[in-house]
Amino acid sequence: MKIKAICCLGLIMLIASFATAQVSKVPAGLPCGPTISPSPTLFVNWPEFRFDPKHSGCNPYEYILSRATVGNLALRWKYTADDYVYSSPAVANGVVYVGSADTNLYALNASTGVPLWKYPTGDIVFSSPAVANGLVYIGAFDNNASVLDALNAATGVLVWQYPTGSVSTGPAVANGVVYVGADDRAVFALNATTGALLWKYTTGSGVGSSPAVANGVVYVGCSDGNLYALNAATGDRLWSYPTGSVESSPAVADGVVYVGSDDYNVYALDASTGALRWKYATGSYVDSSPAIANGVVYIPSYDYNVYALNASTGALLWKYTTGALLDSSPAVANGVVYVGSDDGNLYALNSSTGALLWEYTIGNDIDSSPAVANGFVYVGSYDHNLYAFHLPN
């Protein structure tokens, strides 16, 4: 995890915090394509980092929150951990799961914030949980235990562990397999039910990116300066592309994989061949992960901006300037983009224009990425709290 940039230009940051530079409007289109098909009549899940194994970052089933209603969002509850909440929450079956630097994974009632259970992982939890088939998977940044844990989602009881090395990113679950990257230079594929090792791929350095899985391929970035495409069944390398050091987690849509890099660029690569489709230069590091919806790539940068780029061409559609660097990755739902900033604010932006629709001042860094489900927005903060926002009544 990169040490944050230190900035003393406070007055400039305050002035910049509400600046919006709109370039053009986002084209109309269908909602982001779902990769799961839950019933829309009760609970819709946000079960893992970036919503689904493809890392779309978009919930196509949200209908309570919209551009018309999001301005009325209010704090419903908050839960205070014993240290900062960098982990991004997952929501499944009425429960929200989130990790904390206090070493615990928490399970809370998604509507009320009432704690259900907590599990001590052994060290700081940067990793975001993934929930599937009654289990919740979590890794810890632990140089001693260094395991991926699989817990009973209802009780928090340990079901299995696998020694992966330190995990700072969220695992992805697809087709009965858990894929996770570790800081000891490896990507693992584990049987989701038993934890048995299916394959291991050794990279050139630590893996700071959560794997994305689509069409039988695992895509993962690495601090050795490459994005890798691996056969999901065997772990064989299909291709790699030199991007610069990658902490951004890739997203896959319509045969293209998108990822940010520490070389200041956003890349769009052919998902089958790794050929470059386009790249867009921002003003600083891009460690946040992209969200894809309606043919648009939404991705923040350390230059304080949230960018909306045409997914086919890379052309800038709009950008919104916050008051500090951005580590949080955006969530998109029903025409609204949600993202946190190190200026201490959670923003809701019009996905077509970038116009500010709502903001909430938490007052401390927000590196956690929001999860949007069932009319709630969940996000963690360095002030030790997990926040849940909902419409009044």
C-alpha positions in Angstrom: 0.0 0.0 0.0 1.5 3.3 -1.1 2.4 6.0 1.5 0.0 8.9 0.9 1.2 12.1 -0.7 1.5 15.0 1.7 0.1 18.3 0.6 0.3 21.6 2.3 -1.6 23.7 -0.2 -4.7 23.8 2.0 -6.3 26.9 0.4 -5.9 25.6 -3.1 -7.4 22.2 -2.0 -10.4 24.0 -0.5 -11.0 26.0 -3.6 -10.6 23.0 -5.9 -12.9 20.8 -3.8 -16.0 21.9 -5.7 -14.6 22.6 -9.1 -16.2 20.7 -11.9 -14.9 20.7 -15.5 -17.5 19.2 -17.8 -16.3 18.3 -21.2 -19.3 16.5 -22.8 -22.3 14.4 -21.9 -22.2 10.7 -21.5 -24.1 8.8 -24.1 -27.4 7.1 -23.1 -27.3 3.3 -22.9 -28.5 0.2 -21.1 -27.6 -0.3 -17.4 -24.4 -2.0 -16.6 -24.8 -5.7 -17.6 -25.5 -7.9 -14.6 -23.3 -10.9 -14.0 -25.5 -12.4 -11.3 -29.3 -12.8 -11.3 -30.7 -12.3 -7.8 -34.4 -11.8 -7.2 -35.2 -8.1 -7.3 -38.1 -8.5 -4.8 -36.1 -8.7 -1.6 -32.4 -8.3 -1.0 -29.9 -7.5 -3.7 -26.3 -8.3 -2.8 -23.1 -6.4 -3.3 -21.2 -9.6 -2.4 -17.5 -8.7 -3.1 -15.1 -5.9 -4.0 -16.4 -4.1 -7.1 -19.8 -5.9 -7.0 -19.1 -9.0 -9.2 -16.2 -11.1 -10.4 -15.8 -8.9 -13.5 -15.3 -5.9 -11.1 -17.9 -3.8 -12.9 -18.4 -1.6 -9.8 -22.0 -1.2 -10.8 -25.2 -2.5 -9.3 -27.8 -2.6 -12.1 -30.6 -3.6 -9.7 -30.7 -0.5 -7.5 -34.0 1.4 -7.9 -34.5 3.2 -4.6 -31.7 5.6 -5.0 -31.6 7.7 -8.1 -30.6 11.1 -9.4 -33.9 12.4 -8.2 -33.7 10.9 -4.7 -30.0 10.8 -3.8 -30.0 14.4 -2.6 -32.1 13.3 0.4 -29.7 10.7 1.6 -29.1 10.8 5.4 -27.0 8.9 7.9 -29.0 5.8 9.0 -26.3 4.4 11.3 -22.6 4.1 11.9 -20.6 1.4 13.6 -17.3 2.3 15.4 -14.4 -0.2 15.2 -11.2 0.1 17.2 -9.1 1.3 14.3 -9.5 2.7 10.8 -11.7 1.0 8.2 -9.8 0.8 4.9 -11.6 -2.4 3.8 -14.5 -2.0 1.4 -17.8 -3.5 2.6 -19.6 -6.4 1.1 -23.4 -6.9 1.5 -25.2 -10.2 1.3 -28.6 -11.4 2.5 -29.2 -8.5 4.9 -25.7 -8.5 6.4 -22.8 -6.1 5.7 -19.2 -7.4 6.2 -16.2 -5.2 6.6 -12.6 -5.5 7.9 -10.7 -3.0 10.1 -7.1 -2.2 11.0 -8.1 -3.4 14.5 -7.6 -6.9 13.0 -11.2 -7.9 13.0 -13.8 -8.8 10.3 -17.2 -7.5 11.4 -20.7 -8.8 10.4 -23.4 -6.2 11.0 -27.1 -6.1 10.4 -27.3 -4.2 7.1 -30.4 -2.2 8.1 -29.6 -1.3 11.7 -25.8 -1.7 12.2 -26.3 -4.1 15.1 -23.2 -6.3 15.4 -23.8 -10.0 14.7 -20.3 -11.3 15.1 -16.6 -10.4 14.7 -13.6 -12.6 13.8 -10.0 -11.8 14.7 -7.8 -12.3 11.6 -4.5 -11.8 13.4 -3.4 -8.5 11.8 -4.6 -5.4 9.9 -7.3 -6.0 7.4 -6.9 -4.0 4.2 -8.6 -6.8 2.2 -12.3 -6.5 1.3 -14.5 -9.5 2.0 -16.2 -11.7 -0.6 -19.4 -13.7 0.2 -20.6 -16.7 -1.7 -22.4 -20.0 -1.0 -22.7 -19.3 2.7 -19.0 -18.5 3.3 -17.2 -15.2 3.7 -13.6 -15.0 2.5 -11.1 -12.5 4.0 -7.3 -12.0 4.0 -5.2 -10.1 6.5 -2.0 -8.1 6.0 -0.2 -10.5 8.3 3.5 -11.4 8.0 3.1 -14.1 10.6 -0.1 -16.0 10.0 -0.4 -15.0 6.3 -3.6 -16.9 5.5 -6.8 -16.5 3.6 -9.7 -17.3 5.9 -13.1 -18.8 4.9 -15.8 -18.3 7.6 -19.3 -19.4 8.0 -21.2 -16.2 6.9 -23.9 -16.7 9.4 -21.8 -17.4 12.5 -18.2 -16.3 11.8 -16.9 -19.7 12.6 -13.7 -20.6 10.7 -14.3 -23.3 8.0 -10.8 -23.4 6.4 -7.6 -21.5 6.0 -4.9 -21.5 3.3 -1.4 -20.0 3.7 -1.3 -17.4 0.9 1.1 -14.9 2.4 -0.1 -11.3 3.3 -3.3 -10.3 1.5 -4.1 -6.6 1.0 -6.7 -7.0 -1.7 -10.1 -8.5 -2.0 -10.6 -12.1 -3.2 -12.9 -12.8 -6.2 -15.2 -15.8 -6.3 -16.4 -17.3 -9.6 -17.6 -20.8 -10.5 -16.7 -22.4 -7.2 -13.2 -21.0 -7.1 -11.6 -18.3 -4.9 -8.9 -16.2 -6.7 -6.6 -14.0 -4.6 -3.4 -12.2 -4.9 -0.7 -12.1 -2.2 2.2 -9.8 -1.4 4.6 -12.8 -1.6 4.4 -12.6 -5.4 1.7 -15.1 -6.2 -1.9 -15.5 -7.4 -3.8 -18.4 -5.9 -6.8 -20.3 -7.1 -8.5 -22.3 -4.3 -11.5 -24.5 -4.1 -14.2 -22.3 -2.6 -15.7 -25.0 -0.5 -12.6 -26.8 0.8 -9.7 -24.4 0.4 -7.7 -27.0 -1.6 -5.1 -25.4 -3.9 -6.0 -25.7 -7.6 -3.1 -23.7 -8.9 -0.6 -21.0 -8.1 1.0 -18.4 -10.4 4.2 -16.7 -9.4 4.6 -13.1 -10.4 7.6 -10.8 -10.4 6.7 -9.0 -7.2 3.8 -8.3 -4.8 0.2 -8.5 -6.1 -1.6 -5.3 -4.9 -4.6 -5.8 -7.2 -7.8 -7.8 -6.7 -8.2 -10.4 -9.5 -11.1 -9.9 -12.0 -12.6 -13.0 -13.6 -14.4 -13.1 -16.9 -14.9 -15.7 -19.7 -12.5 -18.2 -18.2 -9.7 -15.7 -17.7 -8.2 -14.1 -14.5 -6.8 -10.6 -14.9 -4.6 -9.2 -12.2 -2.1 -6.3 -11.8 1.3 -6.5 -10.1 3.9 -4.1 -8.7 6.4 -5.6 -11.2 4.7 -3.3 -13.8 2.5 -5.8 -15.6 -1.1 -6.7 -16.0 -1.5 -10.5 -16.3 -4.1 -12.6 -18.0 -4.2 -16.2 -16.7 -6.2 -19.2 -17.7 -8.8 -19.5 -14.9 -8.8 -23.3 -14.9 -5.0 -23.9 -15.1 -3.2 -20.7 -14.1 -1.3 -20.7 -17.4 -0.3 -17.2 -18.5 -2.1 -16.2 -21.6 -0.6 -12.7 -22.0 0.9 -9.8 -20.0 1.1 -6.1 -20.8 3.6 -3.6 -19.3 1.5 -1.0 -17.6 3.7 0.3 -14.8 3.1 -0.7 -11.2 -0.5 -1.7 -10.7 -2.5 -1.4 -7.4 -5.7 -0.7 -9.3 -7.9 -3.7 -9.7 -8.9 -4.4 -13.4 -12.5 -4.4 -14.6 -13.8 -6.3 -17.7 -16.6 -5.3 -20.0 -17.5 -6.1 -23.6 -14.2 -7.8 -24.4 -12.0 -5.1 -22.9 -10.1 -5.0 -19.6 -9.6 -1.6 -18.0 -7.0 -0.8 -15.3 -5.2 2.2 -13.8 -1.4 2.4 -13.2 1.2 4.3 -11.2 2.6 5.6 -14.5 -0.4 8.0 -14.4 -2.4 6.2 -17.2 -5.7 4.4 -17.5 -5.3 1.5 -19.9 -7.9 -0.3 -22.1 -6.6 -3.6 -23.4 -8.2 -6.3 -25.6 -9.3 -9.0 -23.1 -8.3 -11.8 -25.4 -5.0 -10.7 -26.7 -3.7 -7.9 -24.4 -3.4 -5.5 -27.4 -3.7 -1.9 -26.4 -7.0 -0.3 -27.4 -6.3 3.1 -25.8 -4.7 4.8 -22.8 -5.6 8.0 -21.1 -3.1 10.1 -19.2 -4.2 11.6 -15.8 -2.2 14.0 -13.7 -1.0 11.5 -11.1 -1.1 7.9 -9.8 -4.2 5.8 -10.6 -4.5 3.3 -7.7 -8.3 3.3 -7.6 -10.2 0.7 -9.6 -12.5 1.6 -12.5 -16.3 1.1 -12.6 -17.9 0.4 -16.0 -21.5 1.4 -16.8 -23.4 2.4 -20.0 -20.2 2.4 -22.1 -18.3 4.7 -19.7 -15.3 4.1 -17.5 -15.3 5.9 -14.2 -12.0 6.1 -12.4 -10.4 8.5 -9.9 -6.7 9.6 -9.7 -4.3 11.0 -7.1 -4.6 14.3 -9.0 -7.9 14.9 -7.0 -10.1 14.1 -10.1 -12.8 11.6 -10.9 -12.7 10.9 -14.6 -15.5 9.7 -16.9 -14.0 8.2 -20.1 -15.7 6.8 -23.2 -15.1 3.1 -22.9 -14.6 2.6 -26.6 -12.3 5.5 -27.3 -10.9 6.8 -24.0 -12.2 10.3 -24.8 -12.8 12.4 -21.7 -16.5 13.0 -21.1 -16.2 14.9 -17.8 -14.1 15.1 -14.7 -15.0 16.2 -11.2 -12.4 17.7 -8.8 -12.4 16.9 -5.1 -10.3 18.4 -2.4 -7.6 15.7 -2.1 -6.2 12.6 -3.6 -8.5 9.6 -4.2 -7.9 6.0 -3.2 -11.5 5.1 -3.0 -13.0 3.3 -6.0 -16.3 4.4 -7.4 -19.6 2.6 -7.2 -22.3 3.2 -9.9 -26.0 2.6 -9.5 -29.1 4.0 -11.2 -27.4 7.0 -12.8 -25.3 8.0 -9.8 -21.5 7.7 -9.1 -20.5 7.4 -5.5 -16.9 7.9 -4.4 -15.0 8.9 -1.3 -12.0 11.3 -1.1 -9.2 11.9 1.3 -10.7 15.4 1.7 -13.1 13.6 4.1 -16.2 13.8 1.8 -18.4 11.1 0.3 -19.7 12.4 -3.1 -22.6 11.4 -5.3 -22.3 12.6 -8.9 -24.6 12.5 -11.9 -23.1 9.7 -14.0 -23.9 11.6 -17.3 -22.6 15.0 -16.5 -20.5 14.8 -13.4 -22.7 17.3 -11.6 -22.6 17.1 -7.8 -25.9 15.6 -6.5 -25.1 15.1 -2.8 -22.1 15.1 -0.4 -21.6 14.1 3.2 -18.6 15.4 5.2 -17.1 12.6 7.4 -14.0 14.6 8.0 -11.4 11.9 7.7 -9.9 10.0 4.8 -12.2 7.7 2.9 -10.1 5.0 1.2 -12.8 2.4 1.5 -14.9 2.0 -1.7 -18.7 2.4 -1.4 -21.1 -0.5 -1.7 -24.7 0.4 -2.9 -27.5 -2.1 -2.3 -31.2 -1.9 -1.3 -31.3 1.9 -1.0 -28.2 1.9 1.2 -24.7 3.3 0.7 -22.1 1.8 2.9 -18.5 3.1 3.2 -15.7 3.0 5.8 -13.4 5.8 6.9 -10.1 6.4 8.7 -12.2 7.8 11.6 -12.8 4.1 12.6 -16.4 4.1 11.4 -18.5 2.2 8.9 -21.2 4.5 7.7 -24.6 3.5 6.3 -26.7 6.1 4.5 -30.4 5.7 3.4 -33.3 7.9 2.5 -35.3 9.2 5.5 -38.1 6.9 6.6 
